[in-house]
Amino acid sequence: MAFLLFAVIGALGAFLSGLIGIGGAIIMYPMLLFIPPLFNIDMSPTTAAGLTAAQVFFSTFSGSISQRKNENLNSSIIIPMSIGILSGSITGAYVASVFDESIINIVYTFLAIVAVILMFIKVNPNDTNAKYNKIALFIVAAVIGILSGIVGAGGAFLIVPILLTFFKVPFRVVVANSIIVAFVSSIGTFFTKFITGSVDMEHALPLIIASLIFAPLGTKVSKQTNQTVLRYILTALIIIAAIKMIMDII
């Protein structure tokens, strides 16, 4: 029963990961925190964050492979953000192992609220082949890495609205590049949490299997879906997750 439950959660998170270029953490963390207890499976914030880190690592790995031939990939985005977010995610994952568990929920809720606000800001995107400020991308990615590393996320659910709003990157370019950056981020987060003993491998296994299967499917569907629809889907997911987390904290 538990294996099937976690496989379903992993499949949904992975499909959304490929669909809208996120690691799946925006929906994975709250689902892991609230659904298993309904089936009498204990789930602490630390364990949920560890399982999220494992799911995000494998879903973004699978999603990144499916994006390798995408013409929208832009090295001026990927390289500086990958370097910044990897160093930040390692720091964040370590910090999470030291701080009180309640900090994880607070940080997640804060990130979700920020993402919601950014998604409602309308800007005109730059040309698809535009060059971007590498130093600014590095700094932004490092900060995102630290915060997302605390909750076991790859940070793509925050990378997406920031690239859209502040750097005016076209949505399809954001989707293609953000999942690559999220994968790099998840490397530091997953292995740091694994080393610190925060990953429950028994429950992580069905999440991993489902992620490897469903992330590529989400990527295929994404290429055939209107970008406005994708943006609405991402916004709705972030709002739902934020409301749920706020209600739990209150």
C-alpha positions in Angstrom: 0.0 0.0 0.0 2.8 2.4 1.0 4.8 1.7 -2.1 1.8 2.4 -4.4 0.9 5.6 -2.5 4.4 7.0 -2.8 4.6 5.9 -6.5 1.4 7.9 -7.3 2.8 11.0 -5.5 6.1 10.6 -7.3 4.4 10.2 -10.7 2.3 13.4 -10.3 5.3 15.4 -9.1 7.5 14.1 -11.9 4.9 14.8 -14.6 4.5 18.4 -13.5 8.3 18.6 -13.3 8.6 17.9 -17.0 5.4 19.9 -17.9 6.3 23.2 -16.5 10.1 23.0 -16.0 10.1 22.6 -12.2 11.6 19.9 -10.0 8.2 19.1 -8.6 9.0 20.3 -5.1 6.3 22.9 -5.1 3.7 20.2 -5.0 5.8 17.3 -3.8 6.7 18.7 -0.3 3.2 19.5 0.8 1.8 16.2 -0.6 4.4 14.2 1.3 3.8 16.2 4.4 0.0 15.8 4.4 -1.0 12.7 2.4 0.9 9.8 4.0 -0.4 10.7 7.5 -3.9 10.1 6.2 -2.8 6.5 5.7 -1.2 6.2 9.1 2.3 6.8 7.8 4.4 9.1 9.9 5.9 12.0 8.0 8.0 14.8 9.7 9.2 18.0 7.8 12.7 16.6 7.8 11.7 13.3 6.2 9.4 15.0 3.7 12.2 17.4 2.7 14.6 14.4 2.3 12.1 12.5 0.1 11.4 15.7 -1.9 15.2 16.0 -2.5 15.4 12.4 -3.8 12.3 12.9 -6.1 13.5 16.2 -7.4 17.0 14.8 -8.2 15.7 12.0 -10.3 12.8 13.8 -11.9 15.0 16.7 -13.0 17.7 14.3 -14.2 15.2 12.5 -16.4 13.6 15.8 -17.5 17.0 17.3 -18.3 17.9 14.3 -20.6 14.6 14.8 -22.5 15.5 18.5 -23.0 19.1 17.9 -24.2 18.2 18.7 -27.9 15.9 21.6 -27.1 16.8 24.6 -29.3 15.7 26.9 -26.4 18.7 25.9 -24.2 20.8 29.0 -23.4 24.3 28.6 -21.9 24.4 32.2 -20.7 21.6 31.2 -18.3 22.5 27.6 -17.5 26.2 28.1 -16.6 26.1 31.0 -14.1 22.9 29.8 -12.5 24.1 26.2 -12.2 27.3 27.3 -10.4 25.5 29.6 -8.0 22.6 27.3 -7.2 24.9 24.2 -6.6 27.0 26.0 -4.0 23.9 27.5 -2.4 21.9 24.2 -2.3 24.7 22.4 -0.5 24.8 25.2 2.1 21.0 25.1 2.5 20.7 21.4 2.8 23.4 21.4 5.6 21.6 24.3 7.4 18.4 22.3 7.4 20.1 19.4 9.2 21.1 21.7 12.0 18.0 24.0 12.4 14.7 23.1 14.0 12.1 21.3 11.8 9.6 24.2 12.0 12.1 26.3 10.0 11.6 24.1 7.0 7.9 24.8 6.8 8.4 28.5 7.3 11.0 28.8 4.6 8.9 26.7 2.2 5.8 28.9 2.8 7.9 32.1 2.3 9.3 30.9 -1.0 5.8 29.9 -2.2 4.4 33.3 -1.4 7.2 35.1 -3.1 6.7 32.9 -6.2 3.0 33.6 -6.3 3.6 37.4 -6.2 6.2 37.2 -9.0 3.9 35.1 -11.2 1.3 37.9 -11.2 3.8 40.5 -12.5 3.4 40.9 -16.2 6.5 41.8 -18.3 7.3 41.7 -22.0 9.9 39.0 -22.7 13.2 39.6 -24.4 14.3 37.9 -27.7 14.7 34.1 -27.4 18.5 34.4 -28.1 19.2 37.3 -25.8 22.2 37.4 -23.5 21.8 37.9 -19.8 23.8 39.4 -16.9 25.9 36.4 -15.6 26.8 38.0 -12.3 23.2 38.8 -11.5 22.1 35.2 -12.5 24.8 33.7 -10.3 23.9 35.8 -7.2 20.2 35.1 -7.6 20.8 31.4 -8.1 23.0 31.2 -5.0 20.3 32.7 -2.8 17.6 30.5 -4.3 19.9 27.5 -3.8 20.3 28.2 0.0 16.6 28.6 0.6 15.5 25.7 -1.6 18.2 23.5 -0.2 16.5 23.8 3.2 13.3 22.3 1.9 14.9 19.7 -0.4 13.8 21.5 -3.6 15.7 22.1 -6.8 14.5 25.7 -6.6 12.9 25.7 -10.1 9.5 26.8 -8.7 11.3 30.1 -7.7 13.7 30.2 -10.7 10.8 30.2 -13.2 9.0 33.3 -11.9 12.3 35.2 -11.3 13.6 34.5 -14.8 10.2 35.5 -16.2 9.9 38.7 -14.2 13.4 40.2 -13.6 15.3 38.8 -16.6 12.3 38.8 -19.0 13.2 35.4 -20.4 10.5 33.9 -22.7 8.5 31.2 -21.0 9.5 28.3 -23.3 13.2 29.2 -22.7 12.6 29.3 -19.0 11.0 25.9 -19.0 13.9 24.4 -21.0 16.6 25.9 -18.9 15.1 25.9 -15.4 14.9 22.1 -15.2 18.6 21.9 -16.1 19.5 24.4 -13.4 17.1 22.6 -11.0 18.9 19.3 -11.6 22.3 20.8 -10.8 20.8 22.3 -7.6 19.3 18.9 -6.7 22.7 17.2 -6.8 24.0 19.2 -3.9 20.7 19.1 -2.0 20.1 15.3 -2.5 23.6 14.1 -1.6 23.9 16.4 1.4 20.6 15.3 2.8 21.5 11.6 2.0 24.8 12.0 3.9 23.1 13.6 6.9 20.6 10.7 7.0 17.6 12.7 6.0 16.5 10.5 3.1 14.2 7.5 3.8 15.3 5.2 1.0 12.4 2.8 1.6 9.8 5.4 0.7 12.2 7.2 -1.8 12.4 4.1 -4.1 8.8 4.3 -5.5 9.2 8.1 -5.8 12.4 7.6 -7.8 10.9 4.9 -10.1 7.9 7.0 -10.9 10.0 10.1 -11.5 12.2 8.4 -14.1 9.1 7.3 -16.0 6.8 10.3 -15.8 9.1 13.3 -16.1 9.8 12.7 -19.8 6.1 12.3 -20.4 5.5 15.7 -18.9 8.2 17.2 -21.1 6.6 15.8 -24.3 3.2 17.2 -23.3 4.8 20.6 -22.5 6.1 21.0 -26.1 2.5 20.7 -27.3 0.8 22.9 -24.8 0.2 26.7 -25.0 2.7 28.6 -22.8 0.0 30.7 -21.3 -1.8 27.5 -20.1 1.5 26.3 -18.6 2.0 29.6 -16.7 -1.5 29.3 -15.3 -0.9 25.8 -14.2 2.3 26.7 -12.4 0.6 29.7 -10.7 -2.3 27.6 -9.5 0.0 25.0 -8.1 2.0 27.5 -6.2 -1.1 29.2 -4.8 -2.6 25.9 -3.6 0.6 24.8 -2.0 1.1 28.2 -0.3 -2.5 28.3 1.1 -2.1 24.8 2.5 1.2 25.5 4.2 -0.1 28.8 5.7 -3.2 27.0 7.1 -0.9 24.4 8.7 1.4 26.9 10.3 -1.6 28.9 11.6 
